Amino acid sequence: MRIEQSKEADWPTSPAGCPPPAPARVLKVACELFAEAGFHGTHLRGICQRAGTNVAAVCYHFHSKEGLYQAVIMEAVRRLSDQDEGLVVSRHSPPEQKLLKLVDSLLRKLSAEGAWIAKLLARELVDPCGKAHNYAALGLERGFVLLHGVMRDLLGVGANSEATRLHALSVIAECVSYSLAGENPHHPFAQLAVCLPNRARLARFLTQRSLGALQWERAKAQVLTPGTGI
């Protein structure tokens, strides 16, 4: 990975005409590099080069490489757990509409400026940092709880708890996977779909696919329930 030397003048300025402060620049660069290369593959000097600062400044604000990594994790957690304005729906809305909103919200958080979060989530599974006490995946807890509630509503009374959790987890896994594929359009995996749809169409597809699986699960449960006469 080629590291470009950065200067304050290279960074977008605030409305007041000032570049972002050094800690903000360091955190932004660290989010991208830790997601790309992992904890062990990322070096403070590389972060400093791209952020236009020095190791002493990084240690002053974040104490160490481990401290900076934890700041990156907490930034991912914050973004994933933030209330999404587009997610606001009435509690009386149909569960199908709630599911679509949840899927669209998660895809939004994992794409564009948040694409590094999807990479970080995947990297945590294959290359975890042994000293880390937190994981970016903790930010998915709120979304998982909301998805679990919707799945339970769709499966009906007496829904199998394990199936409900697995359906919720499958939605999250698919959103992460498709977000990663969208960032690597030339990868053979992404090219299998010829051209990935935009976020809105993808959200509808994943919602419909999930609803179909839930309908099958509910029908199976009704057949196996004693007293149905079957």
VEXMI-224749 format. One line per field, with one value per residue: residue number from 0; y negated, z, x of N, C-alpha, C in turn; residue in three letters. Coordinates in steps of 0.2 Angstrom, whole numbers, plus 2048, in hexadecimal, padded with zeros to 3 digits. Example, Ala and Ser with C-alpha at 12.3 -4.5 7.8 and 13.67 -1.06 7.14 Angstrom:
2
n: 0 | 1 $
n.yy: 81C | 80B $
n.zz: 827 | 823 $
n.xx: 842 | 840 $
ca.yy: 816 | 805 $
ca.zz: 827 | 824 $
ca.xx: 83E | 844 $
c.yy: 810 | 800 $
c.zz: 827 | 827 $
c.xx: 842 | 840 $
res: ALA | SER $
This chain:
230
n: 0 | 1 | 2 | 3 | 4 | 5 | 6 | 7 | 8 | 9 | 10 | 11 | 12 | 13 | 14 | 15 | 16 | 17 | 18 | 19 | 20 | 21 | 22 | 23 | 24 | 25 | 26 | 27 | 28 | 29 | 30 | 31 | 32 | 33 | 34 | 35 | 36 | 37 | 38 | 39 | 40 | 41 | 42 | 43 | 44 | 45 | 46 | 47 | 48 | 49 | 50 | 51 | 52 | 53 | 54 | 55 | 56 | 57 | 58 | 59 | 60 | 61 | 62 | 63 | 64 | 65 | 66 | 67 | 68 | 69 | 70 | 71 | 72 | 73 | 74 | 75 | 76 | 77 | 78 | 79 | 80 | 81 | 82 | 83 | 84 | 85 | 86 | 87 | 88 | 89 | 90 | 91 | 92 | 93 | 94 | 95 | 96 | 97 | 98 | 99 | 100 | 101 | 102 | 103 | 104 | 105 | 106 | 107 | 108 | 109 | 110 | 111 | 112 | 113 | 114 | 115 | 116 | 117 | 118 | 119 | 120 | 121 | 122 | 123 | 124 | 125 | 126 | 127 | 128 | 129 | 130 | 131 | 132 | 133 | 134 | 135 | 136 | 137 | 138 | 139 | 140 | 141 | 142 | 143 | 144 | 145 | 146 | 147 | 148 | 149 | 150 | 151 | 152 | 153 | 154 | 155 | 156 | 157 | 158 | 159 | 160 | 161 | 162 | 163 | 164 | 165 | 166 | 167 | 168 | 169 | 170 | 171 | 172 | 173 | 174 | 175 | 176 | 177 | 178 | 179 | 180 | 181 | 182 | 183 | 184 | 185 | 186 | 187 | 188 | 189 | 190 | 191 | 192 | 193 | 194 | 195 | 196 | 197 | 198 | 199 | 200 | 201 | 202 | 203 | 204 | 205 | 206 | 207 | 208 | 209 | 210 | 211 | 212 | 213 | 214 | 215 | 216 | 217 | 218 | 219 | 220 | 221 | 222 | 223 | 224 | 225 | 226 | 227 | 228 | 229 $
n.yy: 806 | 7F5 | 7E7 | 7D7 | 7C7 | 7BB | 7AA | 79D | 794 | 79C | 7A2 | 7A1 | 792 | 78A | 782 | 776 | 774 | 77B | 789 | 79A | 79E | 7A6 | 7B2 | 7B6 | 7B8 | 7C2 | 7CD | 7CF | 7D3 | 7DF | 7E7 | 7EB | 7F1 | 7FB | 803 | 807 | 80E | 814 | 816 | 81A | 819 | 80B | 7FC | 7EF | 7E5 | 7E5 | 7E1 | 7D4 | 7CE | 7CD | 7C6 | 7BA | 7B7 | 7BA | 7C8 | 7C5 | 7BC | 7C4 | 7CE | 7C5 | 7C2 | 7CE | 7D7 | 7E4 | 7F0 | 7FB | 7F3 | 7EA | 7F4 | 7F8 | 7EC | 7EC | 7F7 | 7F3 | 7E8 | 7EF | 7F6 | 7EC | 7E6 | 7F1 | 7F3 | 7E8 | 7DE | 7DF | 7D3 | 7D7 | 7E2 | 7E1 | 7E7 | 7EA | 7F2 | 7F9 | 7FD | 809 | 818 | 81C | 810 | 80A | 813 | 811 | 803 | 805 | 80D | 805 | 7FA | 800 | 804 | 7F7 | 7F2 | 7F9 | 7F6 | 7EB | 7DE | 7E6 | 7F2 | 7F7 | 7FD | 808 | 810 | 810 | 818 | 824 | 827 | 829 | 835 | 83E | 83A | 836 | 82A | 82E | 827 | 81F | 819 | 815 | 816 | 812 | 817 | 817 | 80C | 810 | 815 | 80E | 80D | 81B | 81F | 817 | 81D | 82A | 829 | 826 | 831 | 83A | 836 | 838 | 846 | 84A | 84F | 85A | 85C | 864 | 861 | 862 | 863 | 856 | 84E | 852 | 84E | 840 | 83E | 842 | 838 | 82D | 832 | 834 | 827 | 821 | 829 | 826 | 818 | 818 | 81E | 815 | 80B | 811 | 812 | 819 | 825 | 837 | 83C | 832 | 82F | 83A | 837 | 82F | 821 | 818 | 813 | 802 | 7FA | 7F9 | 802 | 80E | 80F | 811 | 81E | 826 | 825 | 82B | 838 | 83C | 83C | 846 | 851 | 851 | 853 | 860 | 866 | 864 | 86B | 878 | 879 | 879 | 885 | 88E | 88C | 894 | 899 | 894 | 89C | 8A2 $
n.zz: 800 | 7FB | 804 | 804 | 807 | 811 | 813 | 81D | 815 | 80B | 810 | 811 | 816 | 824 | 826 | 82B | 825 | 829 | 82A | 830 | 841 | 847 | 84F | 84A | 83C | 83D | 843 | 839 | 82E | 835 | 836 | 829 | 825 | 82F | 82D | 820 | 821 | 82D | 83F | 842 | 835 | 833 | 836 | 841 | 83B | 82E | 82F | 834 | 82A | 820 | 826 | 828 | 834 | 843 | 84C | 85A | 85C | 85A | 864 | 86F | 86E | 86D | 874 | 871 | 864 | 866 | 86D | 864 | 85B | 862 | 863 | 856 | 855 | 85E | 857 | 84C | 853 | 858 | 84C | 846 | 850 | 851 | 851 | 842 | 838 | 82D | 831 | 83A | 83D | 83F | 84E | 84C | 83F | 831 | 833 | 828 | 822 | 82C | 82B | 81F | 820 | 82A | 824 | 819 | 821 | 827 | 81C | 817 | 821 | 81F | 813 | 807 | 80F | 81A | 817 | 81B | 827 | 825 | 820 | 82B | 834 | 82D | 82E | 83B | 83E | 837 | 83A | 848 | 855 | 862 | 86E | 86F | 877 | 873 | 866 | 855 | 851 | 85C | 85A | 853 | 85B | 85E | 852 | 850 | 85A | 857 | 84A | 84E | 855 | 84B | 843 | 84C | 84D | 840 | 83F | 848 | 856 | 862 | 85A | 856 | 860 | 85D | 84E | 84C | 850 | 848 | 83B | 83D | 83E | 832 | 829 | 82D | 82A | 81C | 818 | 81C | 813 | 806 | 806 | 807 | 7FA | 7F2 | 7F3 | 7ED | 7DE | 7D3 | 7D8 | 7D6 | 7DD | 7DF | 7D1 | 7CD | 7CF | 7C4 | 7C4 | 7D2 | 7DA | 7DE | 7EF | 7F4 | 7EC | 7EF | 7FC | 7FC | 7F5 | 7FE | 809 | 804 | 801 | 80E | 814 | 80C | 811 | 81E | 81D | 819 | 824 | 82D | 828 | 829 | 837 | 83A | 834 | 83C | 848 | 856 | 856 | 84B | 842 | 838 $
n.xx: 804 | 803 | 809 | 804 | 80B | 804 | 7FE | 7F9 | 7F2 | 7ED | 7E1 | 7CF | 7C7 | 7BF | 7AF | 7B4 | 7C0 | 7CB | 7D7 | 7D3 | 7D6 | 7E5 | 7E3 | 7D6 | 7DA | 7E3 | 7DB | 7D2 | 7DA | 7E0 | 7D4 | 7D2 | 7DE | 7E0 | 7D5 | 7D8 | 7E5 | 7E5 | 7E9 | 7F6 | 7FC | 7FD | 806 | 80C | 814 | 810 | 803 | 805 | 80C | 802 | 7F8 | 7FF | 806 | 810 | 817 | 819 | 80E | 803 | 805 | 803 | 7F5 | 7EF | 7F6 | 7FB | 7FF | 7F5 | 7EC | 7E7 | 7E2 | 7D7 | 7D0 | 7CC | 7C4 | 7B9 | 7B4 | 7AF | 7A5 | 79D | 798 | 791 | 787 | 780 | 771 | 767 | 761 | 759 | 753 | 749 | 739 | 728 | 722 | 717 | 719 | 719 | 722 | 729 | 72C | 734 | 73F | 745 | 749 | 753 | 75C | 760 | 765 | 770 | 778 | 77B | 783 | 78E | 794 | 79B | 7A2 | 7A3 | 7A8 | 7B4 | 7B0 | 7A9 | 7B4 | 7BC | 7B4 | 7B4 | 7C1 | 7C3 | 7BF | 7C7 | 7D4 | 7D7 | 7DB | 7E5 | 7E7 | 7DC | 7CE | 7C2 | 7B6 | 7B2 | 7A6 | 79E | 796 | 78C | 782 | 776 | 770 | 76E | 766 | 75A | 757 | 755 | 74A | 741 | 741 | 73C | 72F | 72B | 72C | 723 | 719 | 720 | 72C | 73B | 749 | 756 | 756 | 751 | 75B | 765 | 760 | 760 | 76E | 772 | 76E | 776 | 782 | 781 | 780 | 78C | 795 | 790 | 793 | 7A1 | 7A3 | 79F | 7A9 | 7B3 | 7B2 | 7B8 | 7BC | 7BA | 7B0 | 7A6 | 7A4 | 79C | 78F | 78E | 78A | 789 | 77A | 773 | 773 | 766 | 75E | 765 | 762 | 755 | 755 | 75C | 753 | 747 | 74C | 74F | 742 | 73C | 743 | 73F | 732 | 731 | 737 | 72E | 723 | 727 | 728 | 71B | 716 | 71D | 718 | 710 | 6FF | 6FA | 6F5 | 6FC $
ca.yy: 800 | 7EF | 7E2 | 7D0 | 7C2 | 7B6 | 7A4 | 79A | 791 | 7A1 | 7A4 | 79D | 78E | 789 | 77B | 770 | 774 | 77F | 790 | 79D | 79F | 7AC | 7B8 | 7B8 | 7BB | 7C9 | 7D2 | 7D1 | 7D8 | 7E5 | 7EB | 7EE | 7F6 | 801 | 807 | 80A | 812 | 817 | 813 | 81C | 816 | 804 | 7F9 | 7E8 | 7E1 | 7E5 | 7DD | 7CD | 7CB | 7CC | 7C1 | 7B4 | 7B5 | 7BE | 7CD | 7C2 | 7B9 | 7CA | 7D1 | 7C0 | 7C2 | 7D5 | 7DB | 7E9 | 7F3 | 7FE | 7EE | 7E8 | 7F9 | 7F8 | 7E7 | 7EE | 7FC | 7EF | 7E4 | 7F3 | 7F8 | 7E6 | 7E5 | 7F6 | 7F3 | 7E1 | 7DE | 7DD | 7D0 | 7DA | 7E8 | 7E0 | 7E9 | 7EA | 7F9 | 7FD | 7FF | 810 | 81B | 81C | 809 | 809 | 817 | 80D | 7FD | 807 | 80F | 7FF | 7F6 | 803 | 803 | 7F0 | 7F1 | 7FD | 7F5 | 7E5 | 7DC | 7EB | 7F8 | 7FA | 800 | 80F | 813 | 812 | 81D | 82A | 828 | 82B | 83C | 842 | 838 | 832 | 828 | 832 | 823 | 81B | 81A | 814 | 818 | 80E | 81B | 815 | 806 | 813 | 818 | 80B | 80F | 822 | 81F | 815 | 822 | 830 | 828 | 826 | 838 | 83E | 834 | 83B | 84D | 84C | 852 | 861 | 85D | 867 | 85C | 863 | 861 | 84F | 84B | 853 | 84A | 839 | 83E | 843 | 832 | 829 | 835 | 832 | 81F | 820 | 82C | 822 | 812 | 81A | 820 | 80E | 807 | 814 | 814 | 81D | 82C | 83C | 83D | 82C | 830 | 83F | 833 | 82A | 81A | 817 | 80D | 7FC | 7FC | 7FA | 808 | 813 | 80F | 815 | 825 | 82A | 826 | 830 | 83F | 83E | 83D | 84D | 856 | 851 | 856 | 867 | 868 | 864 | 870 | 87E | 87A | 87B | 88C | 892 | 88B | 899 | 897 | 891 | 8A1 | 8A4 $
ca.zz: 800 | 7FB | 808 | 802 | 80C | 812 | 817 | 820 | 80F | 807 | 813 | 811 | 81B | 827 | 824 | 82D | 821 | 82C | 829 | 836 | 845 | 846 | 851 | 845 | 836 | 83F | 844 | 832 | 82B | 838 | 835 | 822 | 825 | 834 | 829 | 81A | 822 | 834 | 844 | 841 | 82F | 833 | 83A | 843 | 837 | 828 | 831 | 835 | 823 | 81C | 82A | 829 | 83B | 845 | 851 | 860 | 85D | 85A | 86B | 873 | 86E | 86D | 879 | 86E | 85E | 869 | 86F | 85D | 858 | 866 | 861 | 84F | 857 | 861 | 852 | 848 | 857 | 858 | 846 | 846 | 855 | 851 | 84E | 83C | 837 | 829 | 834 | 83E | 83B | 845 | 851 | 849 | 838 | 830 | 834 | 822 | 821 | 830 | 829 | 819 | 823 | 82E | 81F | 816 | 825 | 828 | 815 | 817 | 826 | 81D | 80C | 806 | 814 | 81F | 814 | 81F | 82D | 822 | 81F | 832 | 836 | 82A | 830 | 842 | 83E | 834 | 83D | 84E | 859 | 868 | 873 | 86E | 87C | 870 | 85F | 851 | 851 | 862 | 858 | 84F | 85F | 85E | 84C | 851 | 85F | 853 | 845 | 852 | 857 | 845 | 841 | 851 | 84B | 839 | 840 | 84B | 85D | 862 | 856 | 858 | 862 | 859 | 848 | 84C | 851 | 842 | 836 | 83E | 83D | 82B | 826 | 82E | 826 | 815 | 817 | 81C | 80D | 800 | 807 | 805 | 7F3 | 7EF | 7F3 | 7E9 | 7D8 | 7CF | 7DA | 7D3 | 7E1 | 7DD | 7CA | 7CC | 7CE | 7BE | 7C6 | 7D8 | 7DA | 7E3 | 7F6 | 7F5 | 7E9 | 7F2 | 803 | 7FA | 7F4 | 804 | 80D | 801 | 802 | 815 | 815 | 80A | 816 | 824 | 81C | 819 | 82B | 831 | 826 | 82B | 83E | 83B | 833 | 841 | 84F | 858 | 856 | 844 | 83E | 833 $
ca.xx: 800 | 808 | 807 | 805 | 80D | 7FF | 7FF | 7F2 | 7EF | 7EA | 7DB | 7CA | 7C7 | 7B9 | 7AC | 7B8 | 7C6 | 7D1 | 7D7 | 7D1 | 7DC | 7E9 | 7E0 | 7D1 | 7DD | 7E6 | 7D6 | 7CF | 7DF | 7E0 | 7CE | 7D3 | 7E4 | 7DF | 7D0 | 7DB | 7EA | 7E5 | 7ED | 7FD | 7FF | 7FD | 80B | 80A | 817 | 80C | 7FD | 807 | 80D | 7FC | 7F5 | 803 | 808 | 815 | 816 | 818 | 807 | 7FF | 805 | 800 | 7EE | 7EC | 7FA | 7FF | 7FB | 7EF | 7E7 | 7E5 | 7DE | 7D1 | 7CC | 7C9 | 7BE | 7B4 | 7B1 | 7AB | 79F | 799 | 795 | 78C | 782 | 77D | 76A | 767 | 75B | 754 | 751 | 743 | 733 | 723 | 722 | 712 | 71A | 719 | 729 | 72D | 72F | 73A | 745 | 748 | 74C | 758 | 761 | 762 | 769 | 777 | 77C | 77D | 788 | 794 | 796 | 79E | 7A7 | 7A3 | 7AA | 7B9 | 7AD | 7A8 | 7BB | 7BE | 7B0 | 7B6 | 7C8 | 7C3 | 7BD | 7CD | 7DB | 7D5 | 7E0 | 7E5 | 7E6 | 7D6 | 7C9 | 7BC | 7B6 | 7AD | 7A0 | 79A | 792 | 786 | 77E | 770 | 76C | 76C | 760 | 754 | 756 | 753 | 743 | 73D | 741 | 737 | 728 | 729 | 72B | 71D | 719 | 723 | 731 | 741 | 74D | 75D | 755 | 750 | 762 | 769 | 75E | 763 | 775 | 773 | 76D | 77C | 788 | 780 | 781 | 793 | 797 | 78F | 796 | 7A8 | 7A3 | 79E | 7AF | 7B8 | 7AE | 7BC | 7BD | 7B6 | 7A9 | 7A2 | 7A2 | 798 | 789 | 78F | 78A | 785 | 775 | 775 | 771 | 75E | 75C | 768 | 75E | 74E | 756 | 75D | 74D | 743 | 74F | 74E | 73B | 73B | 746 | 73B | 72B | 733 | 738 | 727 | 71E | 72A | 727 | 714 | 716 | 720 | 715 | 70B | 6F8 | 6F8 | 6F1 | 700 $
c.yy: 7FA | 7EA | 7DB | 7CB | 7BD | 7B0 | 7A1 | 797 | 796 | 7A3 | 79F | 798 | 78D | 783 | 775 | 770 | 777 | 786 | 794 | 79E | 7A5 | 7B2 | 7BB | 7BB | 7C2 | 7CE | 7D4 | 7D5 | 7DE | 7EA | 7EE | 7F3 | 7FC | 806 | 80B | 80F | 816 | 814 | 814 | 81A | 80F | 801 | 7F2 | 7E3 | 7E0 | 7E0 | 7D6 | 7CA | 7C9 | 7C6 | 7BA | 7B2 | 7BA | 7C3 | 7CA | 7BF | 7BF | 7CD | 7CC | 7C1 | 7C9 | 7D9 | 7E0 | 7EC | 7F7 | 7F9 | 7EB | 7ED | 7F9 | 7F2 | 7E8 | 7F2 | 7F8 | 7EB | 7E9 | 7F5 | 7F2 | 7E5 | 7EB | 7F6 | 7ED | 7E2 | 7DC | 7DA | 7D3 | 7E0 | 7E7 | 7E2 | 7EA | 7F1 | 7FD | 7FF | 806 | 812 | 81B | 815 | 808 | 80D | 813 | 807 | 800 | 809 | 809 | 7FB | 7F9 | 803 | 7FC | 7EF | 7F4 | 7FC | 7ED | 7E3 | 7E1 | 7F2 | 7FB | 7FE | 807 | 813 | 815 | 817 | 824 | 82C | 82B | 833 | 841 | 840 | 833 | 830 | 82A | 82D | 81F | 81D | 819 | 816 | 813 | 811 | 81A | 80F | 809 | 815 | 815 | 80D | 817 | 822 | 81D | 81A | 829 | 82F | 828 | 82D | 83C | 83C | 837 | 843 | 84F | 84E | 859 | 862 | 860 | 862 | 85C | 861 | 859 | 84B | 84C | 84F | 842 | 839 | 83E | 83C | 82D | 82C | 834 | 82B | 81E | 823 | 828 | 81B | 813 | 81B | 819 | 80A | 80B | 817 | 819 | 824 | 831 | 83D | 838 | 82D | 836 | 83C | 82F | 823 | 819 | 812 | 808 | 7FE | 7FD | 800 | 80E | 814 | 813 | 81C | 829 | 82A | 82B | 837 | 841 | 840 | 844 | 852 | 857 | 854 | 85E | 86A | 869 | 869 | 877 | 87F | 87C | 882 | 890 | 892 | 890 | 895 | 894 | 896 | 8A4 | 8AA $
c.zz: 800 | 7FF | 805 | 808 | 80C | 815 | 819 | 81A | 80B | 80A | 812 | 817 | 81E | 824 | 826 | 829 | 824 | 82B | 830 | 83A | 845 | 849 | 84D | 83F | 838 | 840 | 83D | 82E | 82E | 837 | 82E | 822 | 829 | 830 | 823 | 81C | 829 | 839 | 843 | 83B | 82E | 838 | 83B | 83E | 830 | 829 | 831 | 82E | 81F | 820 | 82B | 830 | 83D | 84B | 858 | 861 | 85D | 861 | 870 | 874 | 86F | 871 | 875 | 868 | 861 | 86B | 869 | 85A | 85C | 864 | 85A | 850 | 859 | 85C | 84D | 84C | 857 | 852 | 844 | 84A | 855 | 84E | 847 | 83A | 832 | 82B | 838 | 83A | 841 | 848 | 84F | 841 | 837 | 831 | 82E | 820 | 825 | 82E | 823 | 81C | 827 | 829 | 81B | 81A | 826 | 821 | 815 | 81B | 823 | 816 | 80C | 80B | 81A | 81D | 818 | 825 | 82B | 822 | 826 | 835 | 834 | 82D | 838 | 843 | 83C | 837 | 843 | 852 | 860 | 86E | 874 | 874 | 879 | 869 | 85C | 851 | 857 | 85F | 854 | 854 | 85F | 858 | 84D | 855 | 85B | 84D | 848 | 853 | 851 | 843 | 846 | 84F | 844 | 83A | 844 | 852 | 85D | 85D | 859 | 85A | 85E | 852 | 847 | 84C | 84B | 83C | 837 | 83C | 835 | 827 | 827 | 82A | 81F | 813 | 817 | 815 | 807 | 800 | 805 | 7FD | 7EF | 7EE | 7EF | 7E2 | 7D3 | 7D1 | 7D7 | 7D7 | 7DF | 7D6 | 7C9 | 7CB | 7C8 | 7C0 | 7CC | 7D8 | 7DF | 7EA | 7F7 | 7F2 | 7EC | 7F9 | 801 | 7F9 | 7FA | 809 | 80A | 802 | 809 | 816 | 812 | 80E | 81C | 823 | 81B | 820 | 82F | 82F | 828 | 833 | 83F | 839 | 838 | 848 | 850 | 858 | 850 | 840 | 839 | 835 $
c.xx: 804 | 805 | 808 | 806 | 807 | 801 | 7F9 | 7EE | 7EB | 7E3 | 7D5 | 7C9 | 7C0 | 7B6 | 7B0 | 7BF | 7CC | 7D1 | 7D5 | 7D7 | 7DF | 7E6 | 7DA | 7D4 | 7E0 | 7E1 | 7D3 | 7D4 | 7E0 | 7DA | 7CF | 7D9 | 7E3 | 7DA | 7D3 | 7E0 | 7EA | 7E9 | 7F5 | 800 | 7FF | 802 | 80A | 80E | 813 | 806 | 7FF | 809 | 807 | 7F8 | 7F8 | 804 | 80E | 813 | 815 | 811 | 802 | 7FF | 802 | 7F9 | 7EB | 7F0 | 7FE | 7FB | 7F5 | 7EA | 7E4 | 7E0 | 7D7 | 7CD | 7C8 | 7C3 | 7B8 | 7B1 | 7AD | 7A4 | 79B | 795 | 78F | 786 | 77E | 776 | 76A | 760 | 756 | 751 | 74A | 73C | 72E | 723 | 71C | 713 | 71B | 721 | 72D | 730 | 735 | 740 | 748 | 74C | 753 | 75E | 764 | 767 | 770 | 77B | 77F | 783 | 78F | 796 | 798 | 7A3 | 7A8 | 7A5 | 7B0 | 7B6 | 7AC | 7AF | 7BD | 7BB | 7B2 | 7BD | 7C8 | 7C2 | 7C3 | 7D4 | 7D9 | 7DB | 7E0 | 7E4 | 7E0 | 7D1 | 7C2 | 7BC | 7B1 | 7A6 | 79B | 795 | 78C | 781 | 777 | 76C | 76A | 766 | 759 | 752 | 753 | 74B | 73E | 73C | 73C | 730 | 726 | 728 | 725 | 71E | 71C | 729 | 737 | 746 | 754 | 75C | 754 | 757 | 766 | 767 | 760 | 76A | 776 | 772 | 773 | 781 | 787 | 782 | 789 | 797 | 796 | 792 | 79E | 7A8 | 7A3 | 7A4 | 7B4 | 7B4 | 7B2 | 7BE | 7B8 | 7AF | 7A4 | 7A0 | 79D | 791 | 789 | 78F | 786 | 780 | 777 | 772 | 76A | 75C | 75F | 764 | 758 | 74F | 757 | 757 | 748 | 746 | 74E | 747 | 739 | 73D | 742 | 734 | 72C | 733 | 732 | 723 | 721 | 728 | 71F | 713 | 718 | 71D | 710 | 704 | 6F6 | 6F5 | 6F5 | 705 $
res: MET | ARG | ILE | GLU | GLN | SER | LYS | GLU | ALA | ASP | TRP | PRO | THR | SER | PRO | ALA | GLY | CYS | PRO | PRO | PRO | ALA | PRO | ALA | ARG | VAL | LEU | LYS | VAL | ALA | CYS | GLU | LEU | PHE | ALA | GLU | ALA | GLY | PHE | HIS | GLY | THR | HIS | LEU | ARG | GLY | ILE | CYS | GLN | ARG | ALA | GLY | THR | ASN | VAL | ALA | ALA | VAL | CYS | TYR | HIS | PHE | HIS | SER | LYS | GLU | GLY | LEU | TYR | GLN | ALA | VAL | ILE | MET | GLU | ALA | VAL | ARG | ARG | LEU | SER | ASP | GLN | ASP | GLU | GLY | LEU | VAL | VAL | SER | ARG | HIS | SER | PRO | PRO | GLU | GLN | LYS | LEU | LEU | LYS | LEU | VAL | ASP | SER | LEU | LEU | ARG | LYS | LEU | SER | ALA | GLU | GLY | ALA | TRP | ILE | ALA | LYS | LEU | LEU | ALA | ARG | GLU | LEU | VAL | ASP | PRO | CYS | GLY | LYS | ALA | HIS | ASN | TYR | ALA | ALA | LEU | GLY | LEU | GLU | ARG | GLY | PHE | VAL | LEU | LEU | HIS | GLY | VAL | MET | ARG | ASP | LEU | LEU | GLY | VAL | GLY | ALA | ASN | SER | GLU | ALA | THR | ARG | LEU | HIS | ALA | LEU | SER | VAL | ILE | ALA | GLU | CYS | VAL | SER | TYR | SER | LEU | ALA | GLY | GLU | ASN | PRO | HIS | HIS | PRO | PHE | ALA | GLN | LEU | ALA | VAL | CYS | LEU | PRO | ASN | ARG | ALA | ARG | LEU | ALA | ARG | PHE | LEU | THR | GLN | ARG | SER | LEU | GLY | ALA | LEU | GLN | TRP | GLU | ARG | ALA | LYS | ALA | GLN | VAL | LEU | THR | PRO | GLY | THR | GLY | ILE $
